Amino acid sequence: MKHVFITTAALGALLLASPARSADLPLYTKAPAIAAPAYDWSGFYVGVFGGGGYGNHNLNNALGPAGFANYTINYSSTGGIAGGEIGYNVQSGSIVVGVEADGFWSGIKGSDVDQFNAGTLPIGSVDATSLRDGFTLRARGGIAVDRLLLFFTGGWAYGELQHTNTDPVFGVDQFNANRSGLTAGGGIAYAITNNLIGKFEYRYYDFGRYERAAPLNGQIPYSVDSTFSVVTVGLDYKFGGPVVAKY
């Protein structure tokens, strides 16, 4: 009987001590979730682009024939554009900065022939302007949201413009004007894969004024101011490794 009493007391003490010991044990905690990897825009890239554009041209002649001095004619141009580019980006947090250079071919062209036919041109010549090719060197900056990038760009631009003046009496005067100017714009880019990036971009070009002081066909001197607005879609290939995790 004495042994039964001792055994029962021991079991009771053990049961009373068990909750207290259990309270001292650390609770199980779930491992922290690993942050989802964010796309890294840093690195070199090359690409191609294509689209269309619109040009605006103001022809001014301060030495026109009697009664027509200081006249200005405005005409437009349209056409396609295509080219290639190379660039480099650096990302810090959500801010992306970089530099980009591109070269392009252009078929944007137009003339004031409609104004001549409508009787608004004060003299008998017709002027036509085309943007043939060019290249740019620009800075880029933007805000990245994982694989999405909103960016702006601006810098130096070069363009080869061809102008043709056709006169019914003096014939044709055609020449190329190599112009240095400015460009600015912006767009949106999306990383389709770790290396392929698609983008949509708008860009404005201002090539200033070129002078034709002594036309070869004997026409009167004139000057032309030209600006262009271009919209393109493109595809870039970014060199480098896979995405990296950012915490």
C-alpha positions as CSV (number, residue, x, y, z in Angstrom):
1,M,0.0,0.0,0.0
2,K,2.8,2.3,0.9
3,H,4.4,1.7,-2.6
4,V,1.2,2.5,-4.4
5,F,0.9,5.8,-2.5
6,I,4.5,6.8,-3.3
7,T,4.0,6.0,-7.0
8,T,0.8,8.0,-7.2
9,A,2.4,11.0,-5.6
10,A,5.3,10.9,-8.0
11,L,3.0,10.7,-11.0
12,G,1.0,13.7,-9.7
13,A,4.1,15.8,-9.2
14,L,5.2,15.0,-12.7
15,L,1.9,16.0,-14.2
16,L,1.9,19.3,-12.3
17,A,5.4,20.1,-13.5
18,S,4.7,19.4,-17.1
19,P,2.6,22.5,-18.0
20,A,5.2,24.7,-16.3
21,R,8.0,23.2,-18.3
22,S,5.9,23.4,-21.5
23,A,5.5,27.1,-21.0
24,D,9.3,27.5,-20.9
25,L,9.7,25.9,-24.4
26,P,10.0,28.3,-27.3
27,L,7.0,28.5,-29.6
28,Y,7.4,27.4,-33.2
29,T,7.8,30.3,-35.6
30,K,7.4,30.2,-39.4
31,A,10.5,31.0,-41.4
32,P,10.4,34.5,-42.9
33,A,9.2,34.6,-46.5
34,I,11.9,35.2,-49.1
35,A,11.4,38.5,-50.9
36,A,10.2,38.2,-54.5
37,P,13.1,39.0,-56.9
38,A,13.0,42.4,-58.6
39,Y,14.2,43.0,-62.1
40,D,17.6,44.8,-62.4
41,W,17.8,47.3,-65.3
42,S,21.6,47.7,-64.9
43,G,23.8,46.7,-67.8
44,F,24.5,47.1,-71.5
45,Y,21.9,46.7,-74.2
46,V,21.5,46.8,-78.0
47,G,18.3,47.1,-80.0
48,V,16.3,48.1,-83.0
49,F,13.3,50.3,-83.5
50,G,10.8,51.5,-86.1
51,G,7.8,53.7,-86.5
52,G,6.6,56.9,-88.1
53,G,7.0,60.7,-87.9
54,Y,5.7,64.1,-88.8
55,G,7.7,67.1,-89.8
56,N,6.9,70.8,-89.7
57,H,8.8,73.2,-92.0
58,N,8.8,77.0,-92.2
59,L,10.3,78.5,-95.3
60,N,11.2,82.2,-95.1
61,N,12.3,84.6,-97.8
62,A,13.2,88.1,-96.9
63,L,14.4,89.0,-100.4
64,G,11.4,88.1,-102.5
65,P,10.3,89.9,-105.7
66,A,8.4,93.2,-105.5
67,G,5.3,92.8,-103.4
68,F,6.3,89.4,-101.9
69,A,9.2,90.3,-99.6
70,N,9.3,88.7,-96.1
71,Y,6.9,85.9,-96.9
72,T,6.7,82.7,-94.9
73,I,5.4,79.4,-96.1
74,N,4.5,76.5,-93.7
75,Y,4.3,72.9,-94.9
76,S,4.5,69.4,-93.4
77,S,6.1,66.1,-94.0
78,T,5.3,62.5,-93.0
79,G,6.9,59.1,-93.4
80,G,8.6,56.1,-91.7
81,I,11.7,55.8,-89.6
82,A,13.9,52.8,-88.5
83,G,17.2,52.3,-86.8
84,G,19.4,50.7,-84.1
85,E,20.7,51.7,-80.7
86,I,23.1,50.9,-78.0
87,G,23.1,52.0,-74.4
88,Y,23.9,51.4,-70.7
89,N,21.8,51.7,-67.6
90,V,22.6,51.9,-63.8
91,Q,19.9,51.2,-61.3
92,S,19.8,52.4,-57.6
93,G,16.6,51.5,-55.8
94,S,13.8,52.4,-58.2
95,I,15.8,55.1,-60.0
96,V,17.4,54.2,-63.4
97,V,19.9,56.4,-65.2
98,G,21.9,55.8,-68.3
99,V,23.2,56.9,-71.7
100,E,22.0,55.9,-75.2
101,A,23.2,56.4,-78.8
102,D,21.3,55.6,-81.9
103,G,21.4,55.9,-85.7
104,F,18.4,56.0,-88.0
105,W,17.2,56.0,-91.6
106,S,14.2,58.2,-92.4
107,G,11.6,58.5,-95.2
108,I,9.9,61.5,-93.7
109,K,9.3,64.0,-96.5
110,G,6.8,66.6,-97.8
111,S,6.4,69.7,-99.9
112,D,4.4,72.9,-100.3
113,V,3.0,71.8,-103.7
114,D,-0.5,71.8,-102.3
115,Q,-0.2,75.4,-101.4
116,F,1.2,76.2,-104.8
117,N,-1.8,74.5,-106.5
118,A,-4.2,76.4,-104.2
119,G,-2.7,79.7,-105.3
120,T,-1.2,80.6,-101.9
121,L,2.5,80.5,-102.9
122,P,3.5,84.0,-103.9
123,I,6.1,82.9,-106.4
124,G,6.2,80.0,-108.9
125,S,8.7,77.7,-107.1
126,V,7.8,74.6,-105.1
127,D,9.9,73.5,-102.1
128,A,10.2,70.0,-100.7
129,T,12.1,68.8,-97.6
130,S,13.0,65.2,-96.5
131,L,14.8,63.9,-93.4
132,R,17.1,61.2,-94.8
133,D,19.1,59.9,-91.8
134,G,20.8,60.9,-88.5
135,F,21.9,59.9,-85.1
136,T,21.6,61.0,-81.5
137,L,23.6,60.9,-78.2
138,R,21.3,61.2,-75.2
139,A,21.0,60.9,-71.4
140,R,18.2,58.7,-70.0
141,G,16.5,58.6,-66.6
142,G,13.4,57.0,-65.2
143,I,11.5,55.1,-62.5
144,A,11.4,51.3,-62.4
145,V,8.6,49.2,-60.9
146,D,10.1,45.7,-61.2
147,R,10.0,44.9,-64.9
148,L,8.2,48.2,-65.9
149,L,10.3,51.3,-66.6
150,L,8.9,54.9,-67.2
151,F,11.7,57.0,-68.7
152,F,12.6,60.3,-70.3
153,T,15.5,61.1,-72.6
154,G,17.2,64.2,-74.1
155,G,20.4,65.3,-75.7
156,W,22.2,66.0,-79.0
157,A,20.9,65.1,-82.4
158,Y,22.3,65.2,-85.9
159,G,20.2,65.0,-89.1
160,E,20.8,65.1,-92.8
161,L,18.0,67.0,-94.5
162,Q,17.6,67.2,-98.3
163,H,15.9,70.2,-99.8
164,T,14.6,70.6,-103.3
165,N,13.5,73.9,-104.9
166,T,11.8,73.5,-108.2
167,D,11.1,76.6,-110.3
168,P,9.3,76.5,-113.7
169,V,11.8,79.0,-115.1
170,F,15.1,78.4,-113.4
171,G,14.9,74.6,-112.9
172,V,15.8,72.5,-109.9
173,D,18.1,73.4,-107.0
174,Q,18.7,70.4,-104.7
175,F,21.1,70.2,-101.8
176,N,21.7,68.4,-98.5
177,A,21.9,70.3,-95.2
178,N,23.7,68.5,-92.3
179,R,22.2,69.9,-89.2
180,S,23.1,69.6,-85.5
181,G,20.2,70.1,-83.1
182,L,18.4,68.9,-79.9
183,T,16.1,66.0,-79.2
184,A,13.9,65.1,-76.2
185,G,11.2,62.7,-75.4
186,G,10.1,59.8,-73.2
187,G,8.4,56.4,-73.2
188,I,7.7,53.2,-71.4
189,A,9.7,49.9,-71.5
190,Y,8.9,46.4,-70.2
191,A,11.2,43.5,-69.6
192,I,9.5,40.6,-71.4
193,T,12.2,38.2,-70.3
194,N,15.5,38.7,-68.3
195,N,17.2,39.8,-71.6
196,L,14.4,41.0,-74.0
197,I,12.9,44.4,-73.5
198,G,10.1,45.9,-75.5
199,K,9.4,49.7,-75.5
200,F,7.2,52.5,-76.9
201,E,8.8,55.9,-77.3
202,Y,8.0,59.5,-78.4
203,R,10.8,61.8,-79.5
204,Y,10.9,65.4,-80.7
205,Y,13.7,66.8,-82.9
206,D,14.7,70.4,-83.5
207,F,17.3,70.9,-86.3
208,G,17.0,74.6,-86.3
209,R,17.4,76.7,-89.5
210,Y,19.4,76.1,-92.6
211,E,20.2,78.9,-95.1
212,R,20.3,78.8,-98.8
213,A,22.2,82.0,-99.6
214,A,22.9,81.4,-103.3
215,P,20.5,78.8,-105.0
216,L,22.1,77.2,-108.0
217,N,19.1,77.8,-110.2
218,G,19.2,81.6,-109.8
219,Q,16.3,81.7,-107.4
220,I,16.2,84.2,-104.5
221,P,17.9,83.2,-101.2
222,Y,15.7,81.6,-98.5
223,S,15.9,79.7,-95.2
224,V,14.0,76.8,-93.7
225,D,13.3,75.8,-90.1
226,S,12.5,72.1,-89.5
227,T,11.2,70.1,-86.5
228,F,10.0,66.5,-86.3
229,S,7.9,64.4,-84.0
230,V,8.5,60.6,-84.1
231,V,6.8,57.7,-82.4
232,T,8.5,54.3,-82.4
233,V,8.3,50.8,-81.0
234,G,11.5,48.8,-80.3
235,L,13.1,45.7,-79.0
236,D,16.3,45.7,-76.9
237,Y,18.6,42.8,-75.8
238,K,20.2,43.4,-72.4
239,F,23.4,41.6,-71.6
240,G,24.0,40.2,-68.2
241,G,22.9,37.6,-65.7
242,P,19.5,36.7,-64.3
243,V,17.4,39.0,-62.0
244,V,18.7,39.5,-58.5
245,A,16.8,39.6,-55.3
246,K,16.4,42.9,-53.6
247,Y,15.3,43.1,-49.9
